[in-house]
Amino acid sequence: MTNQTTPVNVPNAGPGCLVRLLYLAFVGWWLGLIWTLVAWFLNLTIIGLPLGLAMINRIPYIMTLKPSRVQTTVEVRDGLTVVKQSAPRQLPFLLRALYFIVIGFWFSLVWMLLAWIFATLTLGFGLPLALWMFDSTPAITTLARN
């Protein structure tokens, strides 16, 4: 028999759209701002950098309760079906570190400021763009795939 492997992206079951919207309106916008400021402060220190980057990677969840993506692999081995779940594959660490040092650190700060401007100054019209920008922050900062 042949072994077949099929990767499938399955979103985690998270809260519904209405719950996420209410959470953003009452908790996410102010908690996300505090979370972001603390993360940037930690990024300024060498000791706090790992925690700061971990906090930046959690911004989509803190802001909007967005569940993290899980890659599910279904493999058939000798008639048995094996299901494995893992985080998406990341780019090599050295590439991500170099990107963060040269581009990610300063560009993600500009990115987050623009997202806050779209979210607050456009009276809600820029909210879809701002939410996409908040969700993209980990990729902008360290090329993280989430």
Backbone bond lengths (Angstrom), bond angles and torsions (degrees), N, CA, C in turn:
res aa  C-N    CA-C-N  psi(-1)  N-CA   C-N-CA  omega(-1)  CA-C   N-CA-C  phi
1 M - - - 1.442 - - 1.525 109.79 -
2 T 1.292 116.09 152.71 1.461 121.14 178.47 1.526 109.52 -99.54
3 N 1.300 114.54 148.64 1.464 120.09 176.08 1.517 108.57 -92.23
4 Q 1.308 116.06 133.35 1.460 121.54 179.33 1.525 108.06 -119.04
5 T 1.319 116.41 134.36 1.453 121.67 177.37 1.514 108.76 -124.31
6 T 1.319 115.53 128.54 1.449 120.80 -179.67 1.522 109.37 -130.56
7 P 1.359 118.75 111.00 1.469 118.96 175.43 1.525 110.21 -79.43
8 V 1.313 115.13 137.88 1.452 121.48 -179.01 1.518 107.53 -133.91
9 N 1.313 117.87 130.16 1.464 121.62 175.73 1.519 108.50 -88.71
10 V 1.327 115.23 116.52 1.454 121.82 -178.67 1.522 107.76 -119.23
11 P 1.331 118.09 120.79 1.464 118.37 179.13 1.523 110.31 -70.54
12 N 1.338 115.41 145.64 1.459 119.74 175.53 1.514 108.97 -68.03
13 A 1.315 115.67 147.29 1.457 119.38 175.29 1.523 107.33 -73.43
14 G 1.280 116.38 112.14 1.457 121.67 179.57 1.512 109.56 -120.21
15 P 1.303 116.71 -175.15 1.461 119.59 178.46 1.523 110.97 -64.47
16 G 1.304 115.41 155.71 1.455 121.49 -179.18 1.521 112.45 -70.09
17 C 1.311 115.48 171.70 1.467 122.69 -176.72 1.529 111.76 -60.77
18 L 1.319 117.84 -41.78 1.463 121.00 -178.65 1.530 110.87 -65.54
19 V 1.330 117.30 -43.31 1.463 120.93 178.78 1.524 109.84 -63.03
20 R 1.329 116.82 -43.15 1.462 120.16 179.79 1.523 111.38 -64.00
21 L 1.327 117.17 -39.51 1.463 121.04 179.15 1.529 111.18 -66.30
22 L 1.330 116.88 -43.70 1.467 120.24 177.69 1.528 111.01 -65.15
23 Y 1.330 117.02 -40.07 1.457 120.67 177.52 1.531 110.07 -61.50
24 L 1.334 117.53 -45.07 1.465 121.10 178.34 1.520 110.36 -59.69
25 A 1.326 117.62 -44.45 1.460 121.30 -175.59 1.530 112.50 -66.34
26 F 1.339 117.29 -38.40 1.456 119.55 -173.43 1.525 115.09 -102.57
27 V 1.328 118.27 -24.03 1.464 120.48 -175.71 1.527 111.51 -128.45
28 G 1.318 117.28 -48.47 1.451 122.18 -169.75 1.511 115.66 -59.56
29 W 1.331 118.34 -39.48 1.469 119.10 -175.36 1.517 111.70 -66.93
30 W 1.346 119.19 -42.84 1.470 119.59 -179.20 1.527 111.52 -81.50
31 L 1.338 118.21 -37.57 1.458 120.26 177.83 1.530 110.54 -66.87
32 G 1.332 116.34 -38.26 1.461 120.52 178.03 1.526 112.06 -64.00
33 L 1.320 116.92 -37.71 1.467 120.23 177.86 1.523 110.69 -65.55
34 I 1.322 116.94 -47.10 1.470 120.36 178.12 1.525 110.07 -61.97
35 W 1.334 116.95 -44.74 1.470 122.53 -179.74 1.526 110.24 -58.78
36 T 1.334 116.67 -44.78 1.465 121.82 -178.98 1.523 110.98 -64.95
37 L 1.320 117.96 -44.15 1.461 121.00 -179.68 1.531 111.43 -64.27
38 V 1.325 117.28 -40.92 1.465 120.34 177.37 1.526 110.02 -65.10
39 A 1.337 116.79 -41.92 1.470 120.53 179.27 1.523 110.73 -61.41
40 W 1.329 118.08 -43.16 1.459 120.21 179.80 1.521 111.97 -67.55
41 F 1.333 116.91 -35.58 1.459 119.42 175.29 1.534 110.20 -62.87
42 L 1.328 116.74 -44.60 1.463 120.50 178.64 1.528 111.65 -63.65
43 N 1.326 116.98 -34.23 1.467 120.50 179.05 1.525 112.47 -67.29
44 L 1.312 117.11 -20.35 1.462 120.26 178.32 1.521 112.32 -75.88
45 T 1.326 116.56 -16.20 1.459 120.53 -179.71 1.526 109.19 -108.13
46 I 1.292 116.59 147.66 1.469 120.31 178.97 1.524 110.00 -69.67
47 I 1.318 116.96 -40.42 1.464 120.61 -178.86 1.526 110.89 -67.01
48 G 1.315 117.94 -38.05 1.456 121.44 -176.95 1.515 114.86 -86.36
49 L 1.328 118.09 -6.47 1.469 121.50 -175.55 1.531 113.53 -56.64
50 P 1.325 120.72 -47.20 1.475 118.63 179.53 1.532 113.03 -60.21
51 L 1.327 116.78 -42.19 1.462 119.83 178.43 1.526 110.74 -67.55
52 G 1.325 117.42 -40.07 1.467 120.72 178.05 1.513 112.55 -61.38
53 L 1.332 116.98 -43.27 1.465 120.02 177.95 1.518 111.35 -67.01
54 A 1.331 117.45 -37.98 1.465 120.21 176.78 1.528 110.25 -63.38
55 M 1.326 116.13 -38.27 1.465 119.74 178.16 1.528 111.16 -66.76
56 I 1.325 117.31 -39.89 1.470 120.00 177.96 1.525 110.54 -63.00
57 N 1.322 117.04 -38.43 1.462 119.85 178.38 1.524 112.25 -66.77
58 R 1.323 117.98 -19.44 1.468 121.71 179.18 1.528 112.90 -95.31
59 I 1.322 119.20 -0.34 1.466 121.55 -177.62 1.533 112.63 -55.74
60 P 1.348 120.60 -44.33 1.473 117.95 179.17 1.530 113.10 -58.20
61 Y 1.324 117.59 -35.92 1.461 119.55 178.44 1.526 110.96 -73.42
62 I 1.320 117.63 -43.57 1.462 121.35 -178.78 1.529 110.93 -63.63
63 M 1.331 117.36 -39.17 1.464 120.67 -177.78 1.525 112.72 -75.66
64 T 1.344 116.87 -44.01 1.470 119.41 -169.14 1.523 114.35 -133.76
65 L 1.329 118.74 9.18 1.472 122.92 -177.24 1.526 112.28 60.59
66 K 1.337 116.72 29.40 1.464 120.14 179.87 1.533 109.04 -69.75
67 P 1.331 117.56 122.11 1.465 118.82 178.91 1.521 111.05 -71.27
68 S 1.327 115.79 151.06 1.460 119.44 179.27 1.523 109.78 -75.58
69 R 1.320 115.25 153.14 1.454 121.67 -178.01 1.526 109.36 -83.46
70 V 1.312 115.83 140.30 1.455 122.44 178.73 1.518 107.95 -123.84
71 Q 1.335 115.88 133.38 1.456 119.61 176.19 1.528 108.02 -93.82
72 T 1.305 115.21 121.81 1.452 121.32 179.74 1.513 108.40 -103.58
73 T 1.333 116.28 126.17 1.457 121.85 178.77 1.522 108.44 -111.38
74 V 1.326 115.48 124.60 1.461 121.81 177.66 1.512 107.31 -106.76
75 E 1.326 116.57 122.50 1.461 121.54 -176.97 1.526 108.93 -128.71
76 V 1.316 115.99 135.04 1.461 121.21 176.73 1.523 107.95 -103.74
77 R 1.348 115.81 118.83 1.465 121.87 -179.97 1.528 108.66 -122.44
78 D 1.282 115.94 113.04 1.465 121.66 177.83 1.526 111.80 50.04
79 G 1.288 116.67 43.89 1.452 121.75 177.14 1.516 114.81 86.11
80 L 1.326 118.59 -7.30 1.459 122.17 178.00 1.522 109.54 -100.06
81 T 1.307 116.40 138.39 1.457 121.43 178.45 1.517 108.84 -95.30
82 V 1.347 116.43 124.66 1.465 122.99 179.22 1.525 107.73 -114.60
83 V 1.331 115.36 125.77 1.459 121.14 179.87 1.523 108.31 -112.84
84 K 1.351 116.90 125.43 1.461 122.73 178.65 1.524 108.73 -122.78
85 Q 1.327 115.31 139.70 1.455 120.13 175.84 1.521 108.79 -119.24
86 S 1.319 115.10 136.19 1.459 120.29 179.60 1.520 109.28 -151.75
87 A 1.317 114.54 166.33 1.464 120.28 174.93 1.530 108.35 -71.71
88 P 1.322 117.61 153.79 1.476 119.79 177.78 1.528 111.13 -58.19
89 R 1.330 116.33 146.67 1.467 120.75 177.56 1.519 110.11 -62.03
90 Q 1.315 115.51 138.14 1.454 121.69 179.76 1.528 110.00 -101.60
91 L 1.308 115.22 158.32 1.458 120.97 173.57 1.527 108.92 -67.57
92 P 1.330 118.79 163.52 1.466 120.65 179.72 1.530 112.06 -56.71
93 F 1.333 115.08 143.92 1.464 121.59 -175.66 1.530 112.29 -58.71
94 L 1.318 117.74 -44.04 1.468 120.16 -177.70 1.528 111.63 -62.89
95 L 1.320 117.52 -38.94 1.467 121.29 177.40 1.525 110.00 -63.87
96 R 1.337 116.23 -44.54 1.467 119.96 -179.72 1.526 111.02 -66.34
97 A 1.341 117.62 -38.75 1.469 120.75 179.22 1.527 111.03 -66.55
98 L 1.319 117.25 -43.53 1.460 121.20 178.46 1.527 110.90 -63.05
99 Y 1.339 116.64 -43.60 1.461 120.89 177.69 1.532 110.31 -59.78
100 F 1.340 117.02 -44.71 1.466 120.47 -179.52 1.520 111.14 -60.81
101 I 1.313 117.46 -44.40 1.465 121.46 -177.11 1.526 111.35 -67.06
102 V 1.342 117.32 -42.43 1.466 121.01 -174.65 1.528 112.12 -84.02
103 I 1.324 117.85 -43.51 1.466 120.89 -171.32 1.526 112.97 -121.95
104 G 1.309 117.26 -49.22 1.460 122.33 -168.44 1.507 115.54 -57.91
105 F 1.325 117.46 -40.06 1.455 119.99 -175.45 1.527 111.68 -61.13
106 W 1.309 117.23 -55.50 1.468 119.57 -176.42 1.529 112.02 -77.62
107 F 1.344 117.37 -36.36 1.462 119.06 -176.62 1.527 111.92 -69.12
108 S 1.331 116.54 -35.30 1.460 117.98 179.48 1.526 111.38 -69.94
109 L 1.317 117.88 -29.82 1.462 120.13 174.65 1.527 110.23 -64.95
110 V 1.320 117.46 -45.28 1.461 121.37 176.26 1.531 110.29 -62.16
111 W 1.333 116.13 -41.23 1.474 122.49 179.98 1.531 110.78 -59.94
112 M 1.332 116.72 -46.65 1.456 120.65 -179.39 1.533 111.86 -67.37
113 L 1.319 117.30 -38.35 1.458 119.35 177.29 1.527 110.95 -63.81
114 L 1.325 116.99 -42.02 1.467 119.83 176.33 1.528 111.48 -63.01
115 A 1.321 117.05 -39.04 1.472 120.09 178.48 1.528 110.41 -63.41
116 W 1.326 117.20 -42.86 1.465 119.50 177.77 1.526 111.08 -64.35
117 I 1.323 117.81 -38.17 1.465 120.98 177.39 1.527 110.47 -62.72
118 F 1.340 117.01 -46.40 1.469 120.37 178.58 1.522 111.44 -62.67
119 A 1.318 117.45 -36.94 1.460 120.70 -176.90 1.524 112.42 -73.41
120 T 1.327 117.42 -34.18 1.466 119.35 -172.55 1.525 114.39 -103.13
121 L 1.301 118.93 -37.90 1.461 120.27 -172.24 1.528 114.68 -88.93
122 T 1.316 117.71 -10.68 1.468 118.96 -177.75 1.520 112.39 -98.33
123 L 1.328 116.88 11.13 1.471 122.92 178.38 1.534 112.39 55.39
124 G 1.304 116.42 36.84 1.460 120.95 176.22 1.511 115.41 95.46
125 F 1.326 118.01 -18.60 1.464 119.83 -178.72 1.527 112.27 -68.05
126 G 1.311 116.96 -31.08 1.461 120.81 179.46 1.521 113.45 -91.33
127 L 1.330 117.29 6.01 1.457 120.65 -176.73 1.527 113.87 -60.71
128 P 1.333 120.10 -43.18 1.475 117.68 177.63 1.533 112.87 -59.36
129 L 1.309 117.25 -41.49 1.463 120.68 177.67 1.529 110.50 -66.10
130 A 1.331 116.63 -41.86 1.464 120.49 179.75 1.531 111.11 -63.12
131 L 1.326 117.60 -41.95 1.463 120.57 179.24 1.524 110.97 -63.77
132 W 1.321 116.82 -41.20 1.471 119.92 176.13 1.524 110.22 -61.74
133 M 1.327 116.73 -40.69 1.458 120.37 179.73 1.529 111.10 -65.48
134 F 1.344 117.51 -42.04 1.460 120.33 177.14 1.531 110.47 -61.53
135 D 1.314 116.85 -42.29 1.463 121.02 178.86 1.523 111.93 -65.07
136 S 1.325 117.83 -29.24 1.464 122.18 -178.01 1.529 113.53 -87.03
137 T 1.314 118.12 -4.99 1.466 121.41 -175.18 1.531 113.75 -55.68
138 P 1.346 120.76 -44.75 1.465 118.65 178.27 1.529 112.82 -59.90
139 A 1.312 117.65 -39.10 1.473 120.40 178.96 1.523 110.94 -68.70
140 I 1.315 117.24 -36.28 1.464 120.51 178.98 1.532 110.32 -69.71
141 T 1.326 117.41 -35.91 1.460 120.89 -176.09 1.520 112.37 -76.64
142 T 1.333 117.67 -50.49 1.476 120.89 -172.84 1.518 114.10 -132.83
143 L 1.318 117.93 14.80 1.464 122.45 -175.80 1.525 112.16 60.90
144 A 1.327 116.74 26.51 1.461 121.43 -179.72 1.527 110.00 -70.01
145 R 1.306 115.24 138.39 1.469 120.87 174.87 1.507 107.37 -101.25
146 N 1.321 115.74 115.79 1.453 118.59 178.87 1.497 112.28 -132.72
